Structure formats: structure tokens, C-alpha cells
Amino acid sequence: MSQPQRPAGPRVRLRGRQPRSNPTPQAGRNLPAAIAVGLAMLFAVLGGLLFLPLGFAAVTTAFAVFGVWEIFRALEANGTRLPIVPVMTGTVAMPLAAYFGGLESLLFAVLLSSVAVLLWRSIEGAAGSARSIFAGVFTLVWVPFLISFAVLPLHAAGGPTPVGTWPGGTVPEGAWQVVVMLLLVVSNDTFGYLIGASLGKHPMAPKISPKKSWEGFGGSIAGAMVIGVPASIFLLGKPWWVGVVLAVGMVAASTAGDLAESMVKRELGVKDMSSILPGHGGVMDRLDSIVFASPVAFVLYVLVAGA
């Protein structure tokens, strides 16, 4: 005997506790992992700068390689084929050219790499070549060329650039210049986040980076000055006002780099370039400020050399 059918009618959802499935985590970054990765990168970078300069150049090259690889994957997912072989070759060559040959070698390396991208893409075929060539040259300039300016101060002008430790165990001024630049970039991120998260109400570029505020920008400048003035006096042996100039320049450059990467990510439709660094996202999410700050710092150090 068949069971009686239930009469059709509106379905009523009972209010009350419903089973939760696939809960969304409320926490953002993995803070312990972020701290551990950050400290590891800090020790690797400072260890190279102070004890093994070629090691710092190698670490810089490795960061550039991973950053370019992230850009390659993001572009490929959006239909743009990056000429990865000549671009990656130039990425490896530029920081080493800056370390061993100085500014002239770096400029020659970026020029030769750009020509290699053009020739490589011309051999592959005409379809999509203009877009591919532009992406290749843009990537070469954005990442390996700009970040190589962090290596330039380590080049020993007029003498052999060390392959091992610093000659005589004395850390030169160029290495301390890079240390101060990195300290100011970290200060920009730290104080900008602290002030922006608590007081930020006026966004700088709401369509590009809604969380970046003018209040956070002001906090970055103030915090960088707090770090820059004593760093200028005790690490560089320069007057206090040099620290103020460096602080303002590094904050402006770092903010521009951060906004530039945010604009690229929005264009590509990605939140992070990758997840290779636990708690941080991708390598480019860490390099975005440094790639813009490095050439600005190099120019500022040249301008205040006689101070």
C-alpha cells in the first residue's frame, strides 16, 4: 500500500540553529608564519649585507627570479604569453652585472635583455607579439632592473668587488646605505599599517587600494623619520636632516610601488601574486615597495654624498 502524498504548499524554513558547513575563516594572514618568514628573510638579507656581499646579490637575484615567475603565471592566466627564457636570463644577469660591473654594466644588461626579448618573440611568430614584447620589457624593467639598484652600492668602484667576505672585515658605507633603505621601507609598512588601521578614514586611491589612507601615509612618514634620523647619524655618519630626506623619499617611493602593484593585480584580477611565502602572499607582494625604493635611494644617496 502506497504512502499518502503530502499536499503541495509553501515551504517553511524553521528558524533556529542550522548546521554550519564550510565555515569561512575570519582570520586573514597566518601571523606566526608571517613572523617566521619575515625573520628568515631579514637574517638572510642582513647576513649577506654585513658578512657576505655576494650572498646578498644572490638572495636579491633569487627574489627577482621568483617575482618574475609569479608575473609570468599571472599574465599567462590572462592570455598574455611572456617570453620567459630571455626575461628570466635577464633577471639573473642584471643583479650580478650591477654587483660586479656597476651602473654601466646594469644599463647594458637591461638593454641587451630587452633586445633578446624582441628577437626571441619575433622568431616565435607574429600573433600577439606586440603584447608579448611589451609585457617582457615591462617585467624586465619593473623587477630585475629596479631591484638591482639595491645591489649597486655594494659594487667596489676602482677595485675588485669581493667574492667572499668584506676585505679587512670592514663593512663599507654602501652596505650601510642598503641597510638604512630597507629599515625605512619596513618602517613605512609597519607605521602605515598601525596608523591606517586605527585612524585611517580618507583613502588615497580607493579604486586601486581602498585600505591605503592618507592618515596611514602620514603615519608612515612620521615613523620613518623616527627611524631615519638616528640611522642617518649613527649608521651613515650624516647630519640629521639627511635622515628626514631619506624618510620622505623612501615613504613616497614605497607607497608608489605598493599602489603600482595593486593596480597590476586589479588589472589581472588577483588578490596575491602567489602563496609561496606563508603569511605574506607572493614574493612580489613583498618586493612591491623595494623595487621602487631602491633606485630612489640610490639617487638620494648620490645627491647627499657631500653632506
N, C-alpha and C positions, 0 to 999 in steps of 0.2 A: 504494500500500500504506500503510495507516494505521500511525501510530507506536504502540508499546506503551504502555499506560497505567501510570502509577506507582501502586504499591499504596498504598491509604489507610493512614494510620497517624498517630501523634502528630507534630506539627510541632515541630521542634527549632530554637531560636534560637541561632545561633552567637554566642559571646561575642567581643568584640573591639571595635575602633573602628567606630562607627556614624556615618554621615553626619549632620551637625548641620544641622537646618533650623529657621528661625525662632528663632534664639538669643534668649534673654531678656537684656536689658542688665542688668548688675549695678549700674551707677551709678544714683543716684537723680536728683537735680536737676542741671541743667546749670550748674556752678559759675561759669564765665566769664560766661555770660548773666545769671546771678543777680546777680553783682557789678556788671555794666554797668547793668542795670536799676535796681538799688538805688542806685547813684551818681547816675544820671539823676534819680530821684525825689528824692534828697537835695538835689541842686543846685536843682531846681525849687522845692522847699518852702522851703529856706533863703533862696534868692534872693528869693522873694516876701515872706517874713517880714522880711528886713532891708532890702530896697530898694523893693519894690512890693507893699504890703499887699493891695490889691485883687486882684493876681495870685495871692496865696496863697489868698484866698477863692475865686477862680475854679478853682484847682487842687483845692481841697477839694471844691467842687461837682462837678467832673468825676469825682473818685474816688467820690463818693457816687452819682452817676448810673450809673457802671459797676458799682458794687456792687449797687445796686438791680436793674439789668438781669440780673445773674447770679442773684440771688434769684428774679426773675420766671421765668427759664428753668428753674431747678431746681424751682420749685413747679409750673410748667405741666407738666413731665415727670412729676410725681407726681399730676396730676389736679386741682390747685388753680389756679383762674384768678384771677390778681392784677389788680385794676383799674389797669392800667398808666398810663393817661392822668392821672388825678388824683394817683396816687402819684408819678409822675415830675415832674409840675408842682410838687408839694410839695417834692420832693427838690431841685429847682433853687431854689425860693423860700426855703427855710429858712436855708442858709448866708448868702445875701445879706441876708436880713432880720436875721440876727444881726450882720452886719458894719455895716449902715447904721442899724439901729434898736435894737440891744441886746437884752437879755433879754426885755423885754416884747414886742417885735416877733417874736422867735423863738417865744414861747409862743402868740401869736396865730396865727402861721403854721402851727404844728403842729395847733392846734385847727381852723383853717379847712380844712386839708388832710384831716383826719380826717372832718369833716362832708362834704367833697366826695366822699370815698370812699364814704360811706354813701349819699349821694344818687345818685351815678353807678351804684352797684351795684343800687340799688332800681329805677332805670329799666331796667336790663338784664333784670330778671326775678328770680323768687324762687328758682329752682333753684340750690342751692349758695351762696346769697347770704351766709348766716351765716359759712360757712368763708371765703369770699372777702373779706368785710368784715374779719374778724379778721386774715387774712393781710395785707391792705392797711395797716391801722392798725399792726400789729406791725412791718411793714417800715419804715413812716414813722418810728416811734419808735426802732427799732433802729439804722438807718443815718443818715439825714439829720439827725434831731433830735439824737442824741447827738454826732455828729461836729461839729455846728455849735458846740458848746461850745469847740472848738479855735479858732473864729473870734471868739468873744465878747470875748476880751481885746484884740483889735485895734480894737474899737469905741471911738471917741473920745467919752467921756461929757462933755457940756457944750460940745461944739464940733463942727465939721464933720468927719466921717470922711473921710480923704484918698482921692481917686480916683487920684492919681498917687503920687509918692514921699512918704516921710515929711516933714512940714514941717520945714524947717531942717536936714534930713539927719540928725536925731537919732532913733535907734531907741528907742521908748518901752518902759517896763517890761513892758507886756502882751506885746509881741513876744518879749522875752527869756523870759517865762514859758512861752510856747508852745515855744520852742527847748529849754528845760530839760525840759519834759514829753516832747518827742519823744526827747531824749537818754536819758531814763530808760526809755522804752518800748523803745528799741533795746538798752539795757543789759540789760533784763530778758530779751529774746530771746537775746542773744549769750551772756551768762554762764549763763543757764539751759540753753542747748544744750550749752555746753562742759562744765559740771559734770555735767549729767544724762547726757550721752553716755558720760562716763568713770567716774562714780561712782554713777549712778542705779540703785538696787535696790528702792526702795519706791514703787510707783506711787501717785499722788494719787487718780486716778479711773480705774481700769483698764477700766471698762465704757464710758467716754467717750473718754479719750485715754490709751491704755496706755503711751505713751512719756514722758508727763509724770510726773516723780518728785518726791518730797519733797526729795531731795538737790539736784535742779535748781532747785527753788523756793528753797531756802536759798542756792544759788549766785547766783540772780537778785537776792535781797535784798542779799547782800554786795557783788556787783558794782555794783548800783545805788547803794549807799551810797558806794562809791569814786568814782562819777561825781557823785552828788548833792551831796555835801558841798562840793567845790571849786566846782561850778556855782552852788550857793546863795551862796557867799561872793563869787565874782568876777563872776558874771553877774547875780545878783539883788540883791547887796548885803545879804544876810540872814545871820543867825547860822548856825553850822554845823549846829545841831540841826534847822533848817528843812529842810536837805538830807536828813537822816535821815527826817523825817516824810514828805517828798515821795517818797523812795525806797521806803519801805514801802507807802505808798498807791498809787504807780504800779505796783509789782510785784503787789500784791493785785488791783488793777483789771484790769491786763493779763492776769493769769492767769485771772481770771473771764471776761474777754472771749474768750480763747482757748478755754476749756472750753465756753462758751456756743455758739460757732460750731461746735466739734467735735460737740456734741450735736445741733445743727440738721443738720449734714452726715450724721451717722449716721441721723437720722430720715428724711432724704431719700435716703439710700443713695448718696452721692457722696463721693469722696476729696478732690477740689478743686472749688471753685465753678466754675472755668473754667481755661483755659490761656492767658489773654490776656497775662500777664506771664511771659516766658520765664525759667525757673529759679525762679519764685516760685509759680506756680499762678494763682489768680484774684485780683482786686482785694480781695475780701472776706477772702481768706487773709492779706492784709497789713493790712487795716483792723480785724481782729477785736479786737486789743488796743487800738488807738487809740480806737475808738468807746466803750469802757468807761472808758479812762483820761482822756479829755477832760473829762467832767463831774466826775469825782473831782478832777482837778487844779484845775478852776475853783473848786470848793468849798474845797479846801485853801488855795488862794491867798487866798481871801476870809478864811479863819479866821486865817491867819498874816500878814495885811496889816499889822498893827501891830507885828510883831516887829522 
